[in-house]
Amino acid sequence: MDLRVKKHGLIFCGVLAGFGWIQFAVGATEPASRPPNIIFILADDLGYGDLGCYPHIGPVTTPNIDQLAASGVRMTQAYAAAPVCGPSRASLLTGKFPQRLGVYDNQAIPGLGPQQPGFVPVLQRLGYRTAWFGKWHLGQDIPNHPLNNGFDVAYGFLGGMHDYMKPHVGDHYYGGAYAKHAYVYDGFKPVETMDYLTDELTQRTINFIEKTTRDQPFFIYLAYSAPHTPLQVADDVLRRRVQDGFPPWRAVRLAMIDVMDKGVGEIMSTLKEMQLDRDTLVIFSSDNGSEIEASNGGLRGTKMTLWEGGMRVPLIASWPGKIPVDSVSTTLSGAPDMAATFLALAGGIDQWDVSDGVDLMPFWTGEKKGDAHEALVWTVLEQPKGDVLTSDDAGLFAVRKGPWKFVKDKGRNIDALYNLDSDPGEVMDLSKQAPEKKRELLAYGDRFLKECPTKVAWAYVQSTLHEDLPMKQASRDRCERMMQENKEQL
């Protein structure tokens, strides 16, 4: 049974232009006419200070990721779209700020399905071979599956977290650890056995690269779940970190990062061995900050807060011969910029709404200076009071513009203004010293929210198990048939 959802209508806007590019590429004789391969590596809950190449507290060793930074550009003002996983991932794959999608937290994660596709189908239509490996967290029924959203190859789990050792124990938030969406899937089939999950994802990525041909570019979205909980790693890897003197919880987390760092090194070695390194843009980043303040490089706050520790993330880009080696970019950038950058490189920038994103390549090469965005706004809503959003509706609200940042946290009774150039730790409230600047940032944020929906305006599915969650019966039936057909795998 073919479980792929058929796409209709406007989802295929620009397809003729895509075919036009394919004909050009096939007829080309010079390798330079071919767009680059793109590998987007996303860690989960990796803090700004979890890498050796970023400011960190205590000994941090990530030699392979550090080498990736040395071979390209390291961004110091890159920001997640939200302080939690779901909205950040929705923003990365749609190229839109999560507020534009009506996604403000992890409790109402919409599916990345036919009603709201991401940019990957555009890459697919432009001739890219596409693959997803790892964590999805963007819908858990068949229409929202990666194979129905632009990916040719898919391996990973659909929920928000997963056991690293057992393929059948996943997201416990919806439906329990053994819910149908909680399995690791190879395509549409639940897998029976797997290696340590981080190693498995690395090897799947390498296998995909090794099967590629030079006449077709590829896009890989490698969404590692490390170092997100559960904290699990093999004893031999953990032992080294314990011997370094770290307490057990810290040792496990560092060991999980060690395994991911090793995987990045293996992927880069594969590209070099296949002589694909100069044809490939590799991005490494995180979906939000760490849940541990010590992992955020001295920045204040953690995941689930709008302090710098929850929002500022490492972002590294390497493309030999294109991006200057060992360079640093201070441009203010946001999650939607990934979609804009990838589509610009692929020649499909006019086939997708990238109004929220900015092509970062000119900033990485040094062609452009300054900030990619005038300002960035982050929001975690309480119950909206009306049909038009304002900052008063937000439990958490922040605006970054130039060196200035306004932060409001209702729960902690905080309403403060900071200058990050002089105070990156967000310690000194300058509200009294610069009241006009505070009003300026607040007004900017309110103008932005005024054009955003109060809630998700497109269909989503939270679980394939709970009968009381909003799932279309047709989607439920497809899931039931899928599980019935593959029951021997369970």
Order of alpha helices (4+ residues) and beta strands (2+ residues): alpha-beta-alpha-beta-alpha-alpha-alpha-beta-beta-beta-beta-alpha-beta-alpha-alpha-beta-alpha-beta-beta-alpha-alpha-beta-beta-beta-beta-alpha-alpha
